[in-house]
Amino acid sequence: MNETDSSQALRPKRRLAAAFGGGGLIGMLGGLIGLGGAEFRLPLLIGLFRFPALEAVILNKAMSLVVVASALPFRANSVPLAEVVGQWPVIANLLAGSLAGAWFGAGWATRLRAELLYRVIAILLVGIAAVLLFGHDVGSSGHSILSGLWQVSIGVLAGFVIGVVASLMGVAGGELLIPTLILLFGADVKLAGSLSLAVSLPTMIVGFARYSRDQSFAVLGRNSTFLLIMAGGSVVGSFIGAQLVGTVPSSVLLPLLAFMLIVSAVKGWSHR
């Protein structure tokens, strides 16, 4: 099976060009709101490129790893590594749940029937749309809403849920991690962005390792060129989007992106 088998809609050269352009556009949209854009890339992999749900999730996970790894050195200029490391108790708290959640979520995804996985993804897309609309611009007074054992317990639980979602969708989970870090731990927005990367990377690696035990993981080898080109487009787009932050008002951009996710969810719900 070669790379063209997964997409009957596009010929090889057009498919690769679409992969770079699509990855770039999605990366730019994600960069405009401070995310990697993987939640928008997944519907594209399923809808335009015709990958089955599980293969699309695995491809999305691989690309998310590339995008997050490339974002770490860029953010070091605005948030020193020492400041991130200094928050190791927060990172450890969330990782205690997210690592287990990532393993569980990936294992669950490999056992779900394709039709059910499409519907789970559709529900999660609607959930992400809601977070974009109501939780993305959450502010912080610098104080956490909980403390002590309650904070640790809720942190582990939140991490587990985020790990499950990240594995099921092949995303980094920043759209959920950043509001959690701001509200639960009182982190400012800039620091929360870097801390989310510190939690996301090991969480994604665990989910990726679990997926590697499934036969669908072979999609990466069959589509290696496609993977690298779309990931490259996503990195370039993310960089461009980060430079354009503020050019499009959030009051316009966020509802538009949420609408895109809801449309994708409706299509995915009835996907066969």
Backbone as numpy.savetxt, mean C-alpha at the origin, in Angstrom:
# Nx Ny Nz CAx CAy CAz Cx Cy Cz
4.48 -20.35 -20.03 3.63 -19.15 -20.03 4.51 -17.90 -20.03
4.29 -16.97 -20.98 5.10 -15.77 -21.02 4.34 -14.59 -20.48
4.98 -13.43 -20.55 4.41 -12.26 -19.91 3.11 -11.80 -20.57
2.92 -12.11 -21.84 1.73 -11.64 -22.52 0.49 -12.47 -22.19
0.71 -13.63 -21.56 -0.42 -14.50 -21.25 -1.39 -13.85 -20.28
-0.87 -13.00 -19.38 -1.72 -12.42 -18.34 -2.56 -11.26 -18.86
-2.29 -10.79 -20.04 -3.07 -9.68 -20.57 -3.34 -9.89 -22.04
-4.62 -10.09 -22.36 -4.99 -10.25 -23.75 -5.36 -8.91 -24.37
-5.48 -7.89 -23.53 -5.95 -6.60 -24.01 -4.84 -5.79 -24.67
-3.59 -6.01 -24.30 -2.49 -5.19 -24.77 -1.39 -6.04 -25.38
-0.83 -5.60 -26.47 0.31 -6.28 -27.04 1.54 -5.96 -26.21
2.62 -6.78 -26.32 3.76 -6.67 -25.42 4.33 -5.26 -25.27
4.66 -4.58 -26.38 5.29 -3.25 -26.26 4.32 -2.24 -25.67
3.09 -2.27 -26.12 2.08 -1.35 -25.57 1.83 -1.66 -24.11
1.87 -2.91 -23.77 1.63 -3.33 -22.38 2.71 -2.78 -21.46
3.97 -2.86 -21.90 5.06 -2.35 -21.07 5.01 -0.83 -20.98
4.66 -0.18 -22.10 4.54 1.28 -22.06 3.40 1.69 -21.12
2.30 0.94 -21.18 1.18 1.22 -20.28 1.56 0.97 -18.83
2.41 -0.05 -18.61 2.85 -0.36 -17.25 3.66 0.80 -16.67
4.58 1.35 -17.47 5.40 2.47 -16.98 4.53 3.71 -16.77
3.67 4.00 -17.78 2.82 5.18 -17.67 1.82 5.07 -16.54
1.20 3.88 -16.42 0.24 3.67 -15.34 0.90 3.73 -13.98
2.08 3.10 -13.86 2.81 3.15 -12.60 3.20 4.57 -12.25
3.62 5.35 -13.27 4.01 6.74 -13.03 2.85 7.59 -12.58
1.70 7.43 -13.24 0.52 8.22 -12.87 0.05 7.89 -11.46
0.04 6.60 -11.15 -0.40 6.17 -9.81 0.58 6.63 -8.75
1.89 6.51 -9.07 2.90 6.99 -8.12 2.76 8.48 -7.87
2.45 9.25 -8.91 2.29 10.70 -8.77 1.07 11.02 -7.91
-0.04 10.31 -8.15 -1.24 10.52 -7.33 -0.95 10.20 -5.87
-0.24 9.10 -5.65 0.12 8.75 -4.28 1.03 9.78 -3.66
2.02 10.26 -4.44 2.95 11.26 -3.93 2.26 12.55 -3.55
1.21 12.91 -4.28 0.48 14.14 -3.99 -0.19 14.11 -2.62
-0.51 12.91 -2.14 -1.16 12.81 -0.82 -0.26 12.12 0.20
1.02 11.92 -0.17 1.99 11.37 0.78 1.93 9.87 0.94
1.42 9.13 -0.08 1.35 7.67 -0.02 2.07 7.08 -1.23
2.26 5.77 -1.22 2.95 5.11 -2.32 2.07 4.86 -3.53
0.75 4.86 -3.34 -0.16 4.68 -4.45 -0.55 3.24 -4.75
-0.10 2.30 -3.93 -0.38 0.88 -4.22 -1.86 0.56 -4.20
-2.64 1.29 -3.40 -4.08 1.04 -3.35 -4.76 1.38 -4.68
-4.13 2.26 -5.48 -4.66 2.58 -6.80 -4.07 1.65 -7.87
-2.88 1.14 -7.61 -2.22 0.25 -8.58 -2.90 -1.11 -8.65
-3.43 -1.59 -7.55 -4.06 -2.91 -7.53 -5.24 -3.01 -8.49
-6.19 -2.04 -8.49 -7.29 -2.12 -9.47 -6.79 -2.08 -10.91
-5.70 -1.36 -11.15 -5.15 -1.29 -12.50 -4.60 -2.65 -12.93
-3.92 -3.33 -12.02 -3.37 -4.65 -12.34 -4.49 -5.65 -12.65
-5.59 -5.52 -11.93 -6.72 -6.44 -12.15 -7.55 -6.03 -13.37
-7.86 -4.73 -13.46 -8.77 -4.27 -14.50 -8.15 -4.14 -15.88
-7.02 -3.43 -15.98 -6.40 -3.19 -17.29 -5.52 -4.34 -17.75
-4.71 -4.86 -16.82 -3.73 -5.87 -17.21 -4.21 -7.31 -17.03
-5.42 -7.46 -16.50 -6.09 -8.76 -16.45 -5.38 -9.82 -15.61
-4.69 -9.41 -14.57 -4.10 -10.40 -13.68 -5.17 -10.94 -12.75
-5.17 -12.23 -12.46 -6.07 -12.77 -11.43 -5.79 -12.09 -10.09
-6.76 -12.07 -9.21 -6.67 -11.30 -7.97 -5.40 -11.62 -7.17
-5.13 -12.91 -6.94 -3.99 -13.26 -6.09 -2.67 -12.86 -6.75
-2.56 -13.07 -8.06 -1.33 -12.68 -8.76 -1.16 -11.17 -8.73
-2.27 -10.43 -8.86 -2.21 -8.97 -8.81 -1.73 -8.49 -7.44
-2.21 -9.13 -6.38 -1.79 -8.77 -5.03 -0.29 -9.01 -4.84
0.20 -10.14 -5.32 1.62 -10.47 -5.18 2.48 -9.49 -5.97
2.08 -9.17 -7.20 2.81 -8.18 -7.99 2.79 -6.82 -7.29
1.64 -6.45 -6.76 1.51 -5.17 -6.08 2.40 -5.12 -4.84
2.48 -6.24 -4.15 3.34 -6.32 -2.96 4.80 -6.11 -3.34
5.25 -6.76 -4.43 6.64 -6.61 -4.87 6.94 -5.16 -5.24
6.02 -4.52 -5.97 6.23 -3.13 -6.35 6.21 -2.21 -5.14
5.34 -2.50 -4.18 5.28 -1.70 -2.96 6.59 -1.75 -2.20
7.21 -2.92 -2.18 8.51 -3.05 -1.52 9.55 -2.13 -2.16
9.55 -2.09 -3.50 10.50 -1.24 -4.22 10.24 0.23 -3.90
8.98 0.64 -3.95 8.63 2.04 -3.72 8.97 2.47 -2.30
8.63 1.64 -1.32 8.91 1.99 0.08 10.41 2.04 0.35
11.15 1.07 -0.18 12.61 1.05 0.02 13.25 2.29 -0.59
12.72 2.75 -1.73 13.29 3.95 -2.36 12.90 5.22 -1.60
11.78 5.19 -0.89 11.32 6.37 -0.15 12.13 6.61 1.12
12.67 5.54 1.70 13.39 5.69 2.97 14.56 6.68 2.89
15.49 6.55 1.92 16.60 7.51 1.89 16.14 8.93 1.57
15.08 9.10 0.77 14.59 10.43 0.45 14.07 11.14 1.69
13.35 10.40 2.53 12.77 11.01 3.72 13.80 11.30 4.79
14.97 10.66 4.70 16.02 10.89 5.69 16.48 12.35 5.68
16.25 13.05 4.58 16.64 14.46 4.50 15.73 15.34 5.35
14.48 14.96 5.46 13.53 15.78 6.23 13.33 15.28 7.65
13.47 13.98 7.85 13.35 13.40 9.19 14.59 12.54 9.44
15.53 13.01 10.27 16.77 12.27 10.52 16.51 10.85 11.02
17.36 9.93 10.60 17.20 8.53 11.00 17.23 8.38 12.51
18.06 9.18 13.18 18.17 9.10 14.64 16.82 9.40 15.31
16.05 10.33 14.70 14.75 10.67 15.27 13.77 9.51 15.11
13.87 8.81 13.99 13.01 7.65 13.76 13.38 6.52 14.72
14.68 6.25 14.84 15.15 5.19 15.73 14.77 5.49 17.18
14.75 6.77 17.51 14.40 7.16 18.87 12.97 6.80 19.25
12.16 6.53 18.24 10.76 6.14 18.48 10.59 4.62 18.40
11.66 3.87 18.70 11.62 2.41 18.55 10.50 1.75 19.38
10.14 2.27 20.57 9.02 1.61 21.27 7.71 1.64 20.48
7.46 2.75 19.77 6.25 2.86 18.95 6.31 1.88 17.79
7.48 1.84 17.13 7.67 0.92 16.00 7.47 -0.52 16.45
8.10 -0.87 17.58 8.00 -2.23 18.10 6.57 -2.58 18.48
5.85 -1.61 19.04 4.46 -1.83 19.45 3.59 -2.23 18.24
3.70 -1.45 17.16 2.91 -1.75 15.97 3.38 -3.02 15.26
4.70 -3.22 15.23 5.23 -4.43 14.58 4.79 -5.70 15.30
4.60 -5.62 16.61 4.16 -6.79 17.37 2.84 -7.34 16.83
2.02 -6.46 16.28 0.77 -6.91 15.69 0.85 -7.06 14.18
1.55 -6.14 13.50 1.53 -6.12 12.04 2.26 -7.30 11.42
3.32 -7.78 12.05 4.04 -8.93 11.49 3.16 -10.18 11.49
2.47 -10.39 12.60 1.55 -11.52 12.68 0.39 -11.33 11.71
-0.12 -10.11 11.62 -1.21 -9.82 10.71 -0.83 -10.04 9.26
0.39 -9.65 8.90 0.85 -9.83 7.52 0.93 -11.31 7.16
1.44 -12.12 8.08 1.55 -13.56 7.82 0.16 -14.19 7.70
-0.72 -13.83 8.61 -2.08 -14.36 8.59 -2.81 -13.91 7.33
-2.71 -12.63 6.99 -3.42 -12.10 5.83 -2.98 -12.75 4.53
-1.68 -12.93 4.37 -1.16 -13.56 3.16 -1.61 -15.02 3.07
-1.57 -15.72 4.21 -2.01 -17.11 4.22 -3.49 -17.23 3.90
-4.28 -16.30 4.42 -5.71 -16.30 4.17 -5.99 -16.06 2.69
-5.27 -15.09 2.10 -5.48 -14.76 0.70 -5.21 -15.95 -0.21
-4.20 -16.76 0.11 -3.88 -17.90 -0.75 -4.92 -19.02 -0.66
-5.74 -18.98 0.40 -6.75 -20.04 0.58 -8.14 -19.63 0.10
-8.34 -18.33 -0.12 -9.65 -17.85 -0.54 -9.94 -18.22 -1.99
-11.20 -18.52 -2.27 -11.61 -18.68 -3.66 -11.45 -17.34 -4.37
-11.13 -17.39 -5.66 -10.86 -16.16 -6.42 -12.01 -15.17 -6.31
-13.26 -15.65 -6.45 -14.42 -14.77 -6.40 -14.52 -14.06 -5.05
-14.26 -14.79 -3.98 -14.33 -14.20 -2.64 -13.20 -13.19 -2.44
-12.00 -13.49 -2.96 -10.88 -12.57 -2.81 -11.17 -11.25 -3.52
-11.79 -11.32 -4.71 -12.17 -10.09 -5.41 -13.10 -9.26 -4.53
-14.03 -9.92 -3.85 -15.00 -9.19 -3.03 -14.36 -8.62 -1.76
-13.43 -9.36 -1.19 -12.69 -8.84 -0.03 -11.90 -7.59 -0.44
-11.25 -7.66 -1.59 -10.49 -6.50 -2.09 -11.43 -5.32 -2.32
-12.61 -5.59 -2.88 -13.59 -4.52 -3.13 -13.99 -3.83 -1.83
-14.25 -4.61 -0.80 -14.62 -4.05 0.51 -13.49 -3.20 1.08
-12.26 -3.70 0.96 -11.11 -2.96 1.47 -10.88 -1.66 0.70
-11.14 -1.68 -0.60 -11.01 -0.46 -1.40 -11.99 0.61 -0.92
-13.21 0.20 -0.59 -14.18 1.14 -0.06 -13.70 1.68 1.29
-13.13 0.79 2.11 -12.60 1.22 3.40 -11.48 2.24 3.26
-10.58 2.01 2.30 -9.48 2.95 2.05 -10.05 4.28 1.56
-11.09 4.22 0.71 -11.73 5.45 0.23 -12.27 6.26 1.41
-12.87 5.57 2.38 -13.40 6.26 3.56 -12.29 6.90 4.37
-11.16 6.20 4.49 -10.01 6.76 5.22 -9.49 8.00 4.51
-9.42 7.97 3.19 -8.98 9.14 2.44 -9.88 10.34 2.68
-11.19 10.08 2.72 -12.14 11.17 2.88 -12.19 11.73 4.30
-12.10 10.83 5.29 -12.36 11.27 6.67 -11.16 11.18 7.62
-10.09 10.46 7.20 -8.99 10.28 8.13 -7.64 10.76 7.65
-7.56 11.17 6.38 -6.24 11.49 5.84 -5.65 12.78 6.39
-6.49 13.79 6.59 -6.01 15.08 7.06 -6.16 15.25 8.56
-6.16 14.14 9.27 -6.30 14.22 10.72 -5.14 15.01 11.32
-5.47 15.90 12.22 -4.43 16.72 12.84 -3.92 16.09 14.12
-2.90 16.72 14.72 -2.33 16.18 15.96 -1.97 17.32 16.89
-2.34 17.14 18.14 -1.96 18.12 19.16 -0.66 17.73 19.83
-0.09 16.62 19.38 1.14 16.14 20.00 0.89 15.24 21.18
-0.38 14.94 21.46 -0.73 14.08 22.59 -1.49 12.87 22.08
-1.18 11.71 22.64 -1.87 10.49 22.24 -3.22 10.41 22.95
-4.15 9.68 22.34 -5.48 9.57 22.93 -5.51 8.52 24.05
-4.48 7.64 24.11 -4.40 6.62 25.14 -2.99 6.58 25.71
-2.82 5.89 26.80 -1.49 5.73 27.38 -1.41 4.40 28.12
-0.20 4.04 28.49 0.01 2.84 29.28 -0.39 1.56 28.57
-0.97 0.62 29.32 -1.32 -0.69 28.79 -2.37 -0.60 27.70
-3.30 0.34 27.82 -4.32 0.50 26.79 -3.69 0.88 25.45
-2.73 1.79 25.51 -2.07 2.22 24.27 -1.32 1.06 23.62
-0.61 0.29 24.43 0.14 -0.86 23.90 -0.80 -1.89 23.30
-1.88 -2.19 24.01 -2.83 -3.21 23.56 -3.52 -2.80 22.26
-3.99 -1.57 22.21 -4.64 -1.08 20.99 -3.63 -0.98 19.85
-2.38 -0.64 20.19 -1.32 -0.57 19.18 -1.08 -1.92 18.53
-1.04 -2.98 19.33 -0.86 -4.33 18.79 -2.04 -4.73 17.92
-3.25 -4.44 18.41 -4.46 -4.78 17.66 -4.51 -4.01 16.34
-4.23 -2.71 16.40 -4.23 -1.90 15.17 -3.18 -2.40 14.21
-2.01 -2.75 14.73 -0.94 -3.28 13.87 -1.36 -4.56 13.18
-2.06 -5.43 13.92 -2.50 -6.70 13.33 -3.47 -6.45 12.18
-4.45 -5.57 12.40 -5.43 -5.26 11.36 -4.74 -4.66 10.13
-3.82 -3.73 10.38 -3.10 -3.09 9.27 -2.25 -4.12 8.52
-1.64 -5.05 9.25 -0.85 -6.09 8.60 -1.69 -6.98 7.72
-2.89 -7.32 8.18 -3.81 -8.15 7.38 -4.20 -7.41 6.10
-4.61 -6.14 6.25 -5.03 -5.35 5.10 -3.89 -5.19 4.10
-2.69 -4.89 4.62 -1.53 -4.70 3.74 -1.22 -5.95 2.94
-1.35 -7.12 3.56 -1.08 -8.36 2.84 -2.17 -8.69 1.83
-3.42 -8.48 2.21 -4.53 -8.80 1.32 -4.55 -7.93 0.07
-4.01 -6.69 0.17 -4.04 -5.77 -0.96 -2.67 -5.58 -1.60
-1.62 -6.08 -0.95 -0.28 -5.88 -1.48 0.21 -4.46 -1.34
-0.24 -3.75 -0.29 0.10 -2.35 -0.09 1.02 -2.20 1.12
1.57 -0.97 1.26 2.43 -0.70 2.41 1.62 -0.44 3.67
0.40 0.07 3.51 -0.46 0.33 4.66 -0.33 1.71 5.25
0.38 2.61 4.54 0.57 3.95 5.07 -0.71 4.73 5.29
-1.73 4.45 4.44 -3.00 5.16 4.57 -3.69 4.85 5.89
-3.33 3.71 6.51 -3.87 3.35 7.83 -2.87 3.63 8.94
-1.60 3.43 8.65 -0.56 3.61 9.67 -0.43 5.07 10.11
-0.45 5.99 9.14 -0.22 7.39 9.49 -1.30 7.94 10.43
-2.60 7.75 10.15 -3.60 8.21 11.14 -3.45 7.53 12.50
-3.06 6.24 12.49 -2.87 5.51 13.76 -1.73 6.12 14.56
-0.63 6.43 13.89 0.54 7.01 14.57 0.22 8.40 15.12
-0.59 9.15 14.39 -0.94 10.50 14.83 -1.91 10.46 16.01
-2.96 9.67 15.89 -4.00 9.65 16.92 -3.61 8.84 18.16
-3.03 7.66 17.94 -2.75 6.77 19.06 -1.45 7.11 19.78
-0.46 7.61 19.03 0.85 7.87 19.64 1.24 9.34 19.64
0.40 10.21 19.08 0.67 11.65 19.14 1.81 12.11 18.28
2.18 11.35 17.24 3.28 11.74 16.35 2.84 12.87 15.43
3.76 13.79 15.10 3.40 14.81 14.12 3.39 14.18 12.73
2.78 14.86 11.77 2.55 14.28 10.46 3.84 13.87 9.77
4.87 14.71 9.83 6.12 14.41 9.14 6.79 13.19 9.73
6.86 13.12 11.05 7.46 11.96 11.71 6.62 10.70 11.47
5.30 10.84 11.47 4.42 9.70 11.24 4.68 9.07 9.88
4.98 9.91 8.87 5.28 9.39 7.54 6.50 8.50 7.54
7.54 8.90 8.25 8.77 8.09 8.31 8.58 6.85 9.18
7.87 7.00 10.28 7.61 5.85 11.14 6.77 4.80 10.41
5.84 5.25 9.57 5.01 4.30 8.83 5.86 3.47 7.89
6.90 4.08 7.30 7.81 3.33 6.42 8.59 2.31 7.23
9.02 2.69 8.44 9.79 1.79 9.29 8.96 0.57 9.71
7.66 0.76 9.84 6.77 -0.35 10.18 6.40 -1.14 8.93
6.17 -0.42 7.83 5.70 -1.05 6.59 6.70 -2.03 6.01
7.98 -1.65 5.99 8.96 -2.47 5.28 9.08 -3.88 5.85
9.32 -4.05 7.16 9.36 -5.42 7.69 8.02 -6.14 7.60
6.93 -5.39 7.71 5.60 -6.00 7.59 5.40 -6.57 6.19
5.79 -5.82 5.18 5.65 -6.29 3.80 6.57 -7.47 3.52
7.77 -7.45 4.09 8.70 -8.56 3.87 8.13 -9.86 4.42
7.49 -9.79 5.60 6.87 -10.99 6.18 5.74 -11.50 5.28
4.87 -10.59 4.83 3.79 -10.99 3.93 4.33 -11.57 2.63
5.38 -10.96 2.12 6.02 -11.41 0.88 6.58 -12.83 1.07
7.20 -13.07 2.22 7.76 -14.39 2.51 6.65 -15.44 2.56
5.51 -15.07 3.12 4.40 -16.02 3.18 3.86 -16.32 1.79
3.75 -15.30 0.96 3.27 -15.51 -0.40 4.23 -16.37 -1.21
5.51 -16.33 -0.89 6.51 -17.09 -1.65 6.28 -18.60 -1.54
5.47 -19.02 -0.57 5.20 -20.45 -0.40 4.05 -20.93 -1.27
3.40 -19.99 -1.97 2.26 -20.35 -2.81 2.70 -20.40 -4.27
2.08 -21.26 -5.06 2.45 -21.42 -6.46 2.21 -20.15 -7.27
1.29 -19.30 -6.84 1.02 -18.05 -7.56 2.20 -17.08 -7.51
3.15 -17.34 -6.60 4.33 -16.48 -6.49 5.15 -16.51 -7.77
4.97 -17.56 -8.58 5.70 -17.68 -9.85 5.35 -16.57 -10.83
4.27 -15.81 -10.56 3.90 -14.71 -11.43 5.03 -13.68 -11.52
5.84 -13.56 -10.48 6.93 -12.59 -10.49 7.99 -12.96 -11.53
8.31 -14.25 -11.62 9.29 -14.70 -12.60 8.77 -14.57 -14.02
7.50 -14.87 -14.23 6.92 -14.80 -15.57 6.77 -13.36 -16.05
6.69 -12.43 -15.12 6.44 -11.04 -15.47 7.50 -10.10 -14.91
8.73 -10.56 -14.89 9.81 -9.78 -14.27 10.03 -8.43 -14.96
10.01 -8.41 -16.29 10.21 -7.15 -17.01 9.07 -6.18 -16.73
7.85 -6.69 -16.80 6.68 -5.88 -16.49 6.79 -5.31 -15.08
7.18 -6.15 -14.13 7.30 -5.75 -12.74 8.29 -4.60 -12.57
9.48 -4.74 -13.17 10.52 -3.73 -13.01 10.12 -2.42 -13.66
9.48 -2.50 -14.83 9.10 -1.28 -15.53 7.99 -0.54 -14.78
6.99 -1.26 -14.31 5.91 -0.59 -13.59 6.39 -0.06 -12.24
7.27 -0.81 -11.58 7.84 -0.33 -10.32 8.68 0.92 -10.55
9.45 0.91 -11.64 10.26 2.09 -11.97 9.39 3.30 -12.23
8.28 3.10 -12.98 7.35 4.19 -13.21 6.74 4.71 -11.92
6.46 3.80 -10.99 5.87 4.19 -9.70 6.84 5.04 -8.88
8.14 4.67 -8.91 9.14 5.43 -8.16 9.28 6.83 -8.75
9.37 6.91 -10.08 9.49 8.22 -10.74 8.25 9.06 -10.45
7.07 8.44 -10.57 5.84 9.17 -10.31 5.74 9.66 -8.88
6.17 8.82 -7.93 6.12 9.21 -6.52 7.00 10.43 -6.26
8.17 10.45 -6.91 9.09 11.59 -6.75 8.45 12.86 -7.31
7.86 12.75 -8.50 7.21 13.91 -9.12 6.04 14.39 -8.26
5.23 13.44 -7.79 4.09 13.80 -6.96 4.51 14.52 -5.70
5.62 14.08 -5.09 6.12 14.72 -3.87 6.52 16.17 -4.13
7.01 16.44 -5.34 7.40 17.82 -5.67 6.19 18.70 -5.96
5.06 18.07 -6.27 3.85 18.82 -6.64 2.85 18.94 -5.50
3.25 18.49 -4.30 2.35 18.55 -3.16 1.85 19.99 -2.96
0.56 20.14 -2.83 -0.03 21.45 -2.60 -0.56 22.11 -3.85
-0.19 21.58 -5.04 -0.65 22.20 -6.28 -2.13 21.91 -6.56
-2.61 20.78 -6.05 -4.03 20.44 -6.17 -4.64 20.43 -4.77
-5.67 21.22 -4.51 -6.26 21.27 -3.17 -6.75 19.90 -2.71
-6.52 19.58 -1.44 -6.97 18.30 -0.89 -8.48 18.15 -1.00
-9.19 19.28 -0.94 -10.66 19.24 -1.01 -11.14 18.74 -2.37
-10.27 18.84 -3.38 -10.60 18.34 -4.72 -10.00 16.96 -4.94
-8.73 16.81 -4.56 -7.98 15.59 -4.85 -8.51 14.38 -4.10
-8.73 14.52 -2.80 -9.12 13.36 -1.99 -10.48 12.79 -2.39
-11.52 13.62 -2.60 -12.79 13.04 -3.07 -12.65 12.36 -4.43
-11.82 12.93 -5.31 -11.62 12.33 -6.63 -10.98 10.95 -6.51
-9.94 10.86 -5.68 -9.25 9.58 -5.49 -10.18 8.57 -4.81
-10.95 9.03 -3.84 -11.90 8.14 -3.17 -12.94 7.61 -4.15
-13.40 8.50 -5.05 -14.37 8.08 -6.07 -13.77 7.01 -6.98
-12.49 7.19 -7.36 -11.81 6.21 -8.20 -11.76 4.85 -7.51
-11.50 4.84 -6.21 -11.43 3.58 -5.47 -12.80 2.92 -5.38
-13.83 3.73 -5.19 -15.19 3.17 -5.09 -15.62 2.56 -6.43
-15.31 3.25 -7.53 -15.63 2.69 -8.86 -14.90 1.37 -9.06
-13.62 1.32 -8.67 -12.84 0.09 -8.79 -13.44 -1.01 -7.93
-13.93 -0.63 -6.74 -14.53 -1.62 -5.84 -15.80 -2.21 -6.44
-16.62 -1.35 -7.06 -17.86 -1.83 -7.68 -17.54 -2.82 -8.80
-16.54 -2.47 -9.62 -16.15 -3.37 -10.71 -15.58 -4.67 -10.16
-14.77 -4.54 -9.11 -14.13 -5.74 -8.55 -15.11 -6.67 -7.87
-16.18 -6.13 -7.31 -17.16 -6.94 -6.60 -17.79 -7.99 -7.52
-18.05 -7.60 -8.76 -18.70 -8.51 -9.70 -17.70 -9.14 -10.68
-16.40 -9.00 -10.40 -15.38 -9.52 -11.31 -15.43 -11.05 -11.36
-15.24 -11.58 -12.56 -15.19 -13.03 -12.74 -13.90 -13.42 -13.43
